Amino acid sequence: MKYFLTLCNLLVCVMAPGPITDYCFLTCHYSYFTTHIVCNRLHSCPKPKKCEMYEANKQWREIMLHILNDARNGAANGSKKFNFGNTGAKNMYALSYDIELEYIITCVLNDCNPGPWDGCLQTIRFTPYGFGIIWYALCEFDMTLWRSITKFPDGEIISFNSETDEGIRNPLKYGDKFHHFKVLYAWNAKYVGCTAVKRQKEKETQISCLIGPGIDKKGDIIYKVAKHPNEIASECEEGRNRKYPALCGNIDEVSAEEMWSNLNITFNSSRKVFHVDNLCRSIMIYLFICTLFEI
């Protein structure tokens, strides 16, 4: 009977609801002593009090997705020349909107400051995602006026002369600009999530996006350059995109959800996060020990 009760408790714990993504237990491969920003926010990123955060909806997501895919398509078809004679890309993917990345960047901007950025650069699905690309404007907080933000990716265009960052003419000069360039035009990036805040004190609007997965190592190819128009999108393993023909792959349906949630069931106390599944594991271990020693 004792073993039967232990087995029942084990099954209950295994079947009990737990967090789908526990950001406090993600291993940050790029900074081992860093805690994920979502964990720092106790897996809760409510509306900020000191600034106004735009509530993302399907229209907002579709607008941001078009802006960024249009920028990537321009790089991939060779119409964006940059300053190194860009002739297009063989293998750049189209982006789909990702509400988990939207949630993470929301947590980053939740304290109404431009940073600090998340140093973990990881989701449950991939690592790394790129640091955010940012656009500032002194404008009214009305994202339906999308024409006012269509040029924001162009701020990430800088001058370099190679497919890889080994070819930067002056890496110290460009700094974050070049990193943002890699984030925006990384061939393997497939997902993006964005948010926007308006700060009353500075009277400015900030739009920030996370794009992933990304390239991170020095010397990694940003995208394979098409030497001839016939080579544009010539290495698309999933075929060309219909809407953005210089890009590869399909675009997922944009979500209409109000806000992404990782469904964590938590008891928050001070800076501690204690999860239901951890409680179950503790009970299971206790019962196993009791059974083993016939307590």
C-alpha positions as CSV (number, residue, x, y, z in Angstrom):
1,M,0.0,0.0,0.0
2,K,2.9,2.3,0.9
3,Y,4.5,1.8,-2.5
4,F,1.1,2.3,-4.2
5,L,0.6,5.7,-2.5
6,T,4.2,6.7,-3.4
7,L,3.5,5.8,-7.1
8,C,0.3,7.8,-7.1
9,N,2.0,10.8,-5.7
10,L,4.7,10.5,-8.3
11,L,2.1,10.4,-11.1
12,V,0.3,13.4,-9.7
13,C,3.6,15.4,-9.6
14,V,4.5,14.3,-13.2
15,M,1.1,15.4,-14.4
16,A,0.8,18.6,-12.4
17,P,1.0,21.8,-14.3
18,G,4.4,23.4,-14.4
19,P,6.1,26.2,-16.3
20,I,6.5,25.7,-20.0
21,T,9.5,28.0,-20.0
22,D,11.2,28.7,-16.7
23,Y,13.7,31.4,-17.6
24,C,15.4,31.2,-14.2
25,F,16.7,27.7,-15.2
26,L,17.9,28.6,-18.7
27,T,21.7,28.2,-19.0
28,C,23.0,31.5,-20.5
29,H,25.7,30.1,-22.8
30,Y,27.1,33.6,-23.6
31,S,27.3,34.8,-20.0
32,Y,27.2,32.1,-17.3
33,F,26.8,34.6,-14.4
34,T,23.8,36.3,-16.1
35,T,20.2,35.8,-15.1
36,H,17.6,36.0,-17.9
37,I,15.7,39.3,-17.9
38,V,12.4,37.6,-17.6
39,C,13.6,35.8,-14.4
40,N,14.7,39.1,-13.0
41,R,11.2,40.4,-13.6
42,L,9.8,37.4,-11.7
43,H,8.2,36.1,-14.9
44,S,5.8,39.0,-14.7
45,C,6.0,42.1,-16.9
46,P,2.9,44.3,-16.2
47,K,2.2,47.7,-17.7
48,P,4.9,50.2,-16.5
49,K,3.9,53.1,-14.3
50,K,6.4,55.7,-15.4
51,C,5.9,55.4,-19.2
52,E,3.3,54.4,-21.7
53,M,3.7,51.0,-23.4
54,Y,2.0,50.3,-26.6
55,E,-0.3,47.3,-26.4
56,A,0.6,45.1,-29.3
57,N,-2.2,43.8,-31.5
58,K,-2.3,42.0,-34.7
59,Q,-2.2,45.2,-36.8
60,W,0.9,46.4,-35.0
61,R,2.6,43.1,-35.4
62,E,1.8,42.9,-39.1
63,I,3.2,46.5,-39.6
64,M,6.4,45.8,-37.8
65,L,6.8,42.5,-39.6
66,H,6.3,44.1,-43.0
67,I,8.8,46.9,-42.2
68,L,11.5,44.5,-41.3
69,N,10.8,41.9,-44.0
70,D,10.8,44.8,-46.5
71,A,14.2,45.9,-45.3
72,R,15.6,42.3,-45.5
73,N,14.0,41.8,-49.0
74,G,15.7,45.0,-50.1
75,A,19.1,43.7,-48.9
76,A,18.4,40.3,-50.4
77,N,17.4,41.6,-53.9
78,G,20.3,44.0,-54.1
79,S,18.3,47.3,-54.1
80,K,19.8,48.3,-50.8
81,K,23.4,49.0,-51.8
82,F,24.8,49.9,-48.4
83,N,28.3,51.1,-49.1
84,F,30.0,47.9,-50.3
85,G,28.2,47.3,-53.6
86,N,25.6,44.8,-52.3
87,T,24.3,42.6,-55.1
88,G,21.8,40.6,-53.1
89,A,21.7,37.4,-51.0
90,K,21.4,33.8,-51.8
91,N,20.0,32.5,-48.6
92,M,18.2,35.1,-46.4
93,Y,15.0,34.0,-44.6
94,A,11.8,35.9,-44.3
95,L,10.8,36.7,-40.7
96,S,7.7,35.5,-38.8
97,Y,6.3,37.4,-35.8
98,D,7.1,35.7,-32.5
99,I,5.2,36.7,-29.4
100,E,7.7,35.2,-27.0
101,L,10.4,37.6,-28.3
102,E,7.8,40.3,-28.0
103,Y,7.3,39.3,-24.4
104,I,11.1,39.3,-23.7
105,I,11.6,42.8,-25.2
106,T,8.6,44.0,-23.2
107,C,10.3,42.8,-20.1
108,V,13.5,44.7,-21.2
109,L,11.6,48.0,-21.5
110,N,9.3,47.4,-18.6
111,D,11.3,49.6,-16.3
112,C,10.9,52.5,-18.8
113,N,14.7,52.8,-19.4
114,P,16.5,52.1,-22.7
115,G,18.2,49.1,-21.0
116,P,19.9,47.2,-19.6
117,W,19.4,44.5,-22.3
118,D,19.1,40.9,-21.5
119,G,22.5,39.3,-21.4
120,C,21.3,35.7,-21.7
121,L,20.3,36.0,-25.4
122,Q,18.3,32.8,-25.2
123,T,14.8,31.3,-25.5
124,I,13.7,27.8,-25.0
125,R,13.9,27.2,-28.7
126,F,17.1,28.8,-29.9
127,T,20.2,30.7,-28.9
128,P,21.3,33.3,-29.4
129,Y,18.8,35.9,-30.4
130,G,20.2,39.2,-31.4
131,F,20.3,42.2,-29.1
132,G,17.5,44.7,-29.9
133,I,17.5,47.1,-32.8
134,I,16.2,50.5,-31.7
135,W,14.4,53.4,-33.3
136,Y,13.7,56.7,-31.5
137,A,11.4,59.4,-32.6
138,L,10.0,62.6,-31.3
139,C,6.4,61.9,-32.4
140,E,2.9,61.2,-31.2
141,F,2.3,57.7,-29.9
142,D,0.2,56.5,-32.7
143,M,1.6,53.4,-34.3
144,T,-1.2,53.3,-36.9
145,L,0.7,56.1,-38.6
146,W,3.1,53.4,-39.8
147,R,4.7,55.6,-42.5
148,S,6.5,57.5,-39.8
149,I,8.4,54.4,-38.8
150,T,9.1,52.7,-42.1
151,K,12.6,54.1,-42.2
152,F,13.7,52.9,-38.8
153,P,15.7,49.9,-40.1
154,D,17.7,52.2,-42.4
155,G,19.4,53.5,-39.2
156,E,21.1,50.2,-38.9
157,I,22.8,50.4,-42.4
158,I,26.5,50.9,-42.1
159,S,29.5,50.5,-44.4
160,F,31.5,47.3,-44.6
161,N,33.1,45.4,-47.5
162,S,32.7,41.7,-47.0
163,E,30.1,38.9,-46.3
164,T,31.6,38.5,-42.8
165,D,32.6,40.9,-40.1
166,E,36.2,40.1,-40.8
167,G,35.8,42.7,-43.6
168,I,34.8,45.7,-41.5
169,R,36.9,48.7,-42.5
170,N,36.9,50.1,-39.0
171,P,35.2,47.9,-36.4
172,L,35.9,50.3,-33.5
173,K,34.2,53.1,-35.4
174,Y,30.9,51.2,-36.0
175,G,30.6,49.3,-32.8
176,D,26.9,48.6,-32.0
177,K,25.9,49.8,-35.4
178,F,27.5,46.8,-37.0
179,H,26.1,44.4,-34.4
180,H,22.7,45.8,-35.2
181,F,23.4,45.3,-38.9
182,K,24.2,41.6,-38.2
183,V,21.0,41.2,-36.2
184,L,18.8,42.7,-38.9
185,Y,20.3,41.0,-41.9
186,A,21.5,37.6,-40.4
187,W,20.6,35.0,-43.1
188,N,19.3,32.5,-40.6
189,A,17.0,34.8,-38.6
190,K,13.4,33.6,-38.8
191,Y,11.6,35.4,-35.9
192,V,11.0,38.9,-34.6
193,G,9.1,40.5,-31.7
194,C,8.8,44.2,-31.1
195,T,7.4,46.6,-28.6
196,A,7.2,50.4,-28.1
197,V,7.2,52.8,-25.2
198,K,6.7,56.5,-24.9
199,R,8.5,58.3,-22.2
200,Q,6.8,61.5,-21.1
201,K,10.0,63.0,-19.6
202,E,12.1,62.7,-22.7
203,K,9.0,63.1,-25.0
204,E,10.2,60.4,-27.2
205,T,8.9,57.1,-28.5
206,Q,11.2,54.0,-28.6
207,I,10.6,51.0,-30.7
208,S,12.7,48.0,-30.0
209,C,12.8,44.5,-31.6
210,L,14.5,41.2,-30.9
211,I,15.4,39.1,-33.9
212,G,16.5,35.5,-33.7
213,P,18.1,33.1,-34.1
214,G,21.2,35.1,-34.9
215,I,24.9,34.9,-35.7
216,D,27.3,35.8,-33.0
217,K,30.8,34.6,-33.7
218,K,33.3,36.9,-35.4
219,G,33.8,35.7,-38.9
220,D,30.4,34.1,-39.3
221,I,28.7,34.7,-42.6
222,I,26.0,37.3,-42.4
223,Y,24.5,36.1,-45.7
224,K,25.9,34.6,-48.8
225,V,26.3,37.3,-51.4
226,A,24.7,36.8,-54.8
227,K,27.3,37.7,-57.4
228,H,24.6,37.7,-60.2
229,P,20.8,38.5,-60.2
230,N,20.2,34.8,-61.0
231,E,21.8,33.8,-57.7
232,I,19.3,35.8,-55.6
233,A,17.5,33.4,-53.3
234,S,19.2,30.5,-55.1
235,E,20.0,28.6,-51.9
236,C,16.5,28.6,-50.3
237,E,16.1,25.1,-48.9
238,E,12.4,25.9,-48.2
239,G,11.7,27.7,-51.5
240,R,11.2,31.4,-52.1
241,N,8.7,33.5,-50.2
242,R,5.8,34.7,-52.4
243,K,5.4,38.1,-50.8
244,Y,9.1,38.9,-50.5
245,P,10.6,36.9,-53.5
246,A,14.2,37.6,-52.6
247,L,13.7,35.9,-49.2
248,C,13.4,32.2,-48.3
249,G,10.7,30.3,-46.5
250,N,7.1,30.9,-45.4
251,I,5.8,33.4,-43.0
252,D,3.7,32.2,-40.1
253,E,0.2,33.6,-39.4
254,V,0.5,36.6,-37.2
255,S,-1.0,36.0,-33.7
256,A,-3.9,38.1,-32.4
257,E,-3.2,37.3,-28.8
258,E,-3.1,40.2,-26.4
259,M,0.1,39.1,-24.7
260,W,2.2,36.0,-24.6
261,S,2.4,34.1,-21.3
262,N,4.6,31.2,-20.5
263,L,1.9,29.8,-18.2
264,N,4.1,29.6,-15.2
265,I,2.2,28.9,-12.0
266,T,4.3,30.8,-9.4
267,F,4.2,32.0,-5.9
268,N,6.2,35.3,-5.9
269,S,7.7,36.5,-2.7
270,S,10.3,39.3,-2.6
271,R,12.9,38.3,-5.3
272,K,12.2,34.6,-5.1
273,V,10.3,32.5,-7.6
274,F,9.0,29.2,-6.4
275,H,7.3,27.0,-8.9
276,V,4.6,24.4,-8.5
277,D,6.6,21.7,-10.3
278,N,9.6,22.3,-7.9
279,L,7.2,21.7,-5.0
280,C,6.0,18.5,-6.5
281,R,9.6,17.3,-7.0
282,S,10.3,18.0,-3.3
283,I,7.3,16.1,-2.2
284,M,8.2,13.2,-4.5
285,I,11.7,13.0,-3.1
286,Y,10.5,13.2,0.5
287,L,8.0,10.3,-0.1
288,F,10.7,8.2,-1.8
289,I,13.0,8.6,1.2
290,C,10.2,7.8,3.6
291,T,9.4,4.7,1.6
292,L,13.0,3.7,1.3
293,F,13.7,3.9,5.0
294,E,10.1,2.8,6.0
295,I,9.5,6.0,8.0
